[in-house]
Structures are given as structure tokens and as C-alpha cells.
Amino acid sequence: MFPEITRDDVFRLETERLWLRWPRAADADEIRRHVGDPDVALMTASIPHPYAPHDADAFIASVRAENGAGGGLHLVITPKNRPNEPIGLVSLHGADRRGSATLGYWLGKPYWGQGYTTEAARALIDLAFGITSLDRIVS
């Protein structure tokens, strides 16, 4: 689904306030902290709760593999002034033969209500429609 340019962990997207980049092993503690919050987990379809200590490591390995294979694009959301501090994640995955993919996202509770998810999702959607053959994104 995603072209070669997105399949390297140096790939990133820039928005007005954010960097969107590949998840790294060093992000595990922050990811665990945010998605371990039951309010964050309840807002998603797939984050287990309770979130086990090893879940973040397995998740990062899994999405990095999917990114590398071009089957999806999962990017952590970081403020520009704190690029090593993930506050959420936005992704496109599950592309089908009809040209449709699924948008997924979560954001740490301290960052709710500030427009970060909207900003990140718009950037990823714009990228996807510009460089892939997708013609439909669902959430």
C-alpha cells in the first residue's frame, strides 16, 4: 500500500505543531503510560486494558514490521518541541483491494481537546491520498 519512501524509519511528517514519525523501542514507556490509562483504552477498538508491561514492546515491533513492509503506516505523534516524547499515534492499515484503508488513532489524555489528533490525522490522510492508490479511508 505505501511506497518505498515511507518504509524507512527516518521517514516523518511535519505539521504546524507536530512531528509524526515511526515508533521506536525508546517510546515504549511513554506509550505504556498513555494507553495504560483506562480512559484512553476505552476510546479505541483494539487497545487491551489492562495494558501489560510487554504489550508496548510487542506493539512497536509489530507496527515497525508493517511499516517496513509497506502494508500500513503507523506514526507516533510528538510535539515539535519534544520530538522524543510520543503523546499519541495515528495510523492507516488494513488496505483492501477496493482501495480502502482504516484510520486509527489514540492520544494521551493530557493532550485531549487541543486539536492534535485532527492535525495528525489530516496530515496522514493528505499523504495517503497523494502517494497511494487509496480512494477511501474509514475510521
Phi and psi restraints in degrees (value plus and minus 20) as a CYANA .aco file:
   2 PHE   PHI    -115.0   -75.0
   2 PHE   PSI     120.6   160.6
   3 PRO   PHI     -93.8   -53.8
   3 PRO   PSI     151.1   191.1
   4 GLU   PHI     -72.2   -32.2
   4 GLU   PSI     -56.6   -16.6
   5 ILE   PHI     -77.9   -37.9
   5 ILE   PSI     -49.5    -9.5
   6 THR   PHI    -111.0   -71.0
   6 THR   PSI     -25.2    14.8
   7 ARG   PHI    -111.4   -71.4
   7 ARG   PSI       0.0    40.0
   8 ASP   PHI    -147.1  -107.1
   8 ASP   PSI     119.7   159.7
   9 ASP   PHI     -92.8   -52.8
   9 ASP   PSI     -17.1    22.9
  10 VAL   PHI    -107.5   -67.5
  10 VAL   PSI     -29.2    10.8
  11 PHE   PHI     -83.6   -43.6
  11 PHE   PSI     118.1   158.1
  12 ARG   PHI    -175.5  -135.5
  12 ARG   PSI     138.4   178.4
  13 LEU   PHI    -135.2   -95.2
  13 LEU   PSI     124.5   164.5
  14 GLU   PHI    -135.7   -95.7
  14 GLU   PSI     115.5   155.5
  15 THR   PHI    -140.3  -100.3
  15 THR   PSI    -194.0  -154.0
  16 GLU   PHI     -77.6   -37.6
  16 GLU   PSI     -62.5   -22.5
  17 ARG   PHI    -137.1   -97.1
  17 ARG   PSI     -25.3    14.7
  18 LEU   PHI    -150.8  -110.8
  18 LEU   PSI     137.2   177.2
  19 TRP   PHI    -132.7   -92.7
  19 TRP   PSI     116.7   156.7
  20 LEU   PHI    -134.0   -94.0
  20 LEU   PSI     101.7   141.7
  21 ARG   PHI    -163.1  -123.1
  21 ARG   PSI     147.5   187.5
  22 TRP   PHI     -80.2   -40.2
  22 TRP   PSI     122.9   162.9
  23 PRO   PHI     -86.3   -46.3
  23 PRO   PSI     127.1   167.1
  24 ARG   PHI    -142.5  -102.5
  24 ARG   PSI     139.0   179.0
  25 ALA   PHI     -75.4   -35.4
  25 ALA   PSI     -55.8   -15.8
  26 ALA   PHI     -86.5   -46.5
  26 ALA   PSI     -32.8     7.2
  27 ASP   PHI    -103.9   -63.9
  27 ASP   PSI     -28.3    11.7
  28 ALA   PHI     -75.8   -35.8
  28 ALA   PSI     -64.9   -24.9
  29 ASP   PHI     -83.1   -43.1
  29 ASP   PSI     -63.1   -23.1
  30 GLU   PHI     -87.9   -47.9
  30 GLU   PSI     -60.8   -20.8
  31 ILE   PHI     -81.0   -41.0
  31 ILE   PSI     -67.7   -27.7
  32 ARG   PHI     -77.0   -37.0
  32 ARG   PSI     -64.0   -24.0
  33 ARG   PHI     -81.6   -41.6
  33 ARG   PSI     -66.0   -26.0
  34 HIS   PHI     -92.6   -52.6
  34 HIS   PSI     -70.3   -30.3
  35 VAL   PHI     -98.6   -58.6
  35 VAL   PSI     -31.7     8.3
  36 GLY   PHI     -93.0   -53.0
  36 GLY   PSI     -33.6     6.4
  37 ASP   PHI     -93.2   -53.2
  37 ASP   PSI     101.6   141.6
  38 PRO   PHI     -78.0   -38.0
  38 PRO   PSI     -51.3   -11.3
  39 ASP   PHI     -85.8   -45.8
  39 ASP   PSI     -56.8   -16.8
  40 VAL   PHI     -89.3   -49.3
  40 VAL   PSI     -67.8   -27.8
  41 ALA   PHI     -79.1   -39.1
  41 ALA   PSI     -59.3   -19.3
  42 LEU   PHI     -86.8   -46.8
  42 LEU   PSI     -41.4    -1.4
  43 MET   PHI    -104.7   -64.7
  43 MET   PSI     -20.0    20.0
  44 THR   PHI    -139.6   -99.6
  44 THR   PSI     145.5   185.5
  45 ALA   PHI    -111.7   -71.7
  45 ALA   PSI     -34.9     5.1
  46 SER   PHI    -153.5  -113.5
  46 SER   PSI     -23.3    16.7
  47 ILE   PHI    -100.8   -60.8
  47 ILE   PSI     101.7   141.7
  48 PRO   PHI     -92.7   -52.7
  48 PRO   PSI     129.9   169.9
  49 HIS   PHI    -159.1  -119.1
  49 HIS   PSI     107.5   147.5
  50 PRO   PHI     -92.0   -52.0
  50 PRO   PSI     134.1   174.1
  51 TYR   PHI    -113.1   -73.1
  51 TYR   PSI      90.9   130.9
  52 ALA   PHI     -88.7   -48.7
  52 ALA   PSI     132.1   172.1
  53 PRO   PHI     -73.5   -33.5
  53 PRO   PSI     -56.8   -16.8
  54 HIS   PHI    -103.4   -63.4
  54 HIS   PSI     -29.6    10.4
  55 ASP   PHI     -80.7   -40.7
  55 ASP   PSI     -59.9   -19.9
  56 ALA   PHI     -85.6   -45.6
  56 ALA   PSI     -61.2   -21.2
  57 ASP   PHI     -82.7   -42.7
  57 ASP   PSI     -64.7   -24.7
  58 ALA   PHI     -85.3   -45.3
  58 ALA   PSI     -60.8   -20.8
  59 PHE   PHI     -81.5   -41.5
  59 PHE   PSI     -67.8   -27.8
  60 ILE   PHI     -80.2   -40.2
  60 ILE   PSI     -65.8   -25.8
  61 ALA   PHI     -80.8   -40.8
  61 ALA   PSI     -62.0   -22.0
  62 SER   PHI     -85.3   -45.3
  62 SER   PSI     -67.5   -27.5
  63 VAL   PHI     -93.1   -53.1
  63 VAL   PSI     -50.4   -10.4
  64 ARG   PHI     -84.2   -44.2
  64 ARG   PSI     -60.1   -20.1
  65 ALA   PHI     -84.5   -44.5
  65 ALA   PSI     -62.9   -22.9
  66 GLU   PHI     -85.7   -45.7
  66 GLU   PSI     -61.2   -21.2
  67 ASN   PHI     -78.8   -38.8
  67 ASN   PSI     -67.3   -27.3
  68 GLY   PHI     -83.5   -43.5
  68 GLY   PSI     -51.7   -11.7
  69 ALA   PHI    -103.7   -63.7
  69 ALA   PSI     -30.0    10.0
  70 GLY   PHI      61.3   101.3
  70 GLY   PSI     -12.5    27.5
  71 GLY   PHI     -98.6   -58.6
  71 GLY   PSI     -34.8     5.2
  72 GLY   PHI    -185.8  -145.8
  72 GLY   PSI     158.7   198.7
  73 LEU   PHI    -162.7  -122.7
  73 LEU   PSI      91.5   131.5
  74 HIS   PHI    -134.3   -94.3
  74 HIS   PSI     100.2   140.2
  75 LEU   PHI    -148.7  -108.7
  75 LEU   PSI     112.4   152.4
  76 VAL   PHI     -95.3   -55.3
  76 VAL   PSI     129.6   169.6
  77 ILE   PHI    -118.7   -78.7
  77 ILE   PSI     104.0   144.0
  78 THR   PHI    -151.6  -111.6
  78 THR   PSI     121.6   161.6
  79 PRO   PHI     -84.8   -44.8
  79 PRO   PSI     124.8   164.8
  80 LYS   PHI     -77.6   -37.6
  80 LYS   PSI     -54.6   -14.6
  81 ASN   PHI    -102.8   -62.8
  81 ASN   PSI     -23.5    16.5
  82 ARG   PHI    -161.5  -121.5
  82 ARG   PSI      44.8    84.8
  83 PRO   PHI     -86.5   -46.5
  83 PRO   PSI     -31.8     8.2
  84 ASN   PHI    -121.9   -81.9
  84 ASN   PSI      -7.4    32.6
  85 GLU   PHI    -141.4  -101.4
  85 GLU   PSI      73.1   113.1
  86 PRO   PHI     -87.5   -47.5
  86 PRO   PSI     114.2   154.2
  87 ILE   PHI    -133.4   -93.4
  87 ILE   PSI     -25.2    14.8
  88 GLY   PHI    -199.0  -159.0
  88 GLY   PSI    -190.3  -150.3
  89 LEU   PHI    -169.7  -129.7
  89 LEU   PSI     124.9   164.9
  90 VAL   PHI    -152.3  -112.3
  90 VAL   PSI     121.9   161.9
  91 SER   PHI    -170.3  -130.3
  91 SER   PSI     136.4   176.4
  92 LEU   PHI    -144.0  -104.0
  92 LEU   PSI     110.2   150.2
  93 HIS   PHI    -176.4  -136.4
  93 HIS   PSI     153.4   193.4
  94 GLY   PHI      49.0    89.0
  94 GLY   PSI      14.7    54.7
  95 ALA   PHI     -82.4   -42.4
  95 ALA   PSI     122.6   162.6
  96 ASP   PHI    -138.3   -98.3
  96 ASP   PSI     157.8   197.8
  97 ARG   PHI     -89.6   -49.6
  97 ARG   PSI     -34.9     5.1
  98 ARG   PHI    -106.3   -66.3
  98 ARG   PSI     -18.7    21.3
  99 GLY   PHI      64.7   104.7
  99 GLY   PSI       6.7    46.7
 100 SER   PHI    -135.0   -95.0
 100 SER   PSI     123.8   163.8
 101 ALA   PHI    -157.6  -117.6
 101 ALA   PSI     145.9   185.9
 102 THR   PHI    -127.1   -87.1
 102 THR   PSI     111.0   151.0
 103 LEU   PHI    -111.0   -71.0
 103 LEU   PSI     109.2   149.2
 104 GLY   PHI    -147.7  -107.7
 104 GLY   PSI     135.5   175.5
 105 TYR   PHI    -186.1  -146.1
 105 TYR   PSI     137.6   177.6
 106 TRP   PHI    -170.6  -130.6
 106 TRP   PSI     137.3   177.3
 107 LEU   PHI    -162.3  -122.3
 107 LEU   PSI     117.5   157.5
 108 GLY   PHI     -77.5   -37.5
 108 GLY   PSI     120.1   160.1
 109 LYS   PHI     -75.5   -35.5
 109 LYS   PSI     -57.1   -17.1
 110 PRO   PHI     -81.7   -41.7
 110 PRO   PSI     -33.9     6.1
 111 TYR   PHI    -127.1   -87.1
 111 TYR   PSI     -17.7    22.3
 112 TRP   PHI     -82.7   -42.7
 112 TRP   PSI     129.2   169.2
 113 GLY   PHI      58.2    98.2
 113 GLY   PSI      -6.8    33.2
 114 GLN   PHI    -134.8   -94.8
 114 GLN   PSI     -15.8    24.2
 115 GLY   PHI      62.3   102.3
 115 GLY   PSI     -13.1    26.9
 116 TYR   PHI     -84.9   -44.9
 116 TYR   PSI     -63.3   -23.3
 117 THR   PHI     -85.1   -45.1
 117 THR   PSI     -62.7   -22.7
 118 THR   PHI     -80.2   -40.2
 118 THR   PSI     -65.2   -25.2
 119 GLU   PHI     -81.8   -41.8
 119 GLU   PSI     -64.7   -24.7
 120 ALA   PHI     -88.0   -48.0
 120 ALA   PSI     -64.6   -24.6
 121 ALA   PHI     -83.5   -43.5
 121 ALA   PSI     -61.9   -21.9
 122 ARG   PHI     -79.6   -39.6
 122 ARG   PSI     -62.8   -22.8
 123 ALA   PHI     -83.4   -43.4
 123 ALA   PSI     -63.6   -23.6
 124 LEU   PHI     -89.6   -49.6
 124 LEU   PSI     -60.2   -20.2
 125 ILE   PHI     -83.9   -43.9
 125 ILE   PSI     -65.6   -25.6
 126 ASP   PHI     -79.0   -39.0
 126 ASP   PSI     -63.9   -23.9
 127 LEU   PHI     -80.3   -40.3
 127 LEU   PSI     -68.6   -28.6
 128 ALA   PHI     -80.1   -40.1
 128 ALA   PSI     -65.6   -25.6
 129 PHE   PHI     -89.0   -49.0
 129 PHE   PSI     -43.7    -3.7
 130 GLY   PHI    -103.2   -63.2
 130 GLY   PSI     -49.2    -9.2
 131 ILE   PHI    -143.8  -103.8
 131 ILE   PSI     -18.2    21.8
 132 THR   PHI    -143.6  -103.6
 132 THR   PSI     157.0   197.0
 133 SER   PHI    -114.0   -74.0
 133 SER   PSI      -8.2    31.8
 134 LEU   PHI     -82.5   -42.5
 134 LEU   PSI     121.6   161.6
 135 ASP   PHI    -146.5  -106.5
 135 ASP   PSI     -15.7    24.3
 136 ARG   PHI    -173.8  -133.8
 136 ARG   PSI     114.3   154.3
 137 ILE   PHI    -147.6  -107.6
 137 ILE   PSI     108.0   148.0
 138 VAL   PHI    -135.4   -95.4
 138 VAL   PSI     140.4   180.4
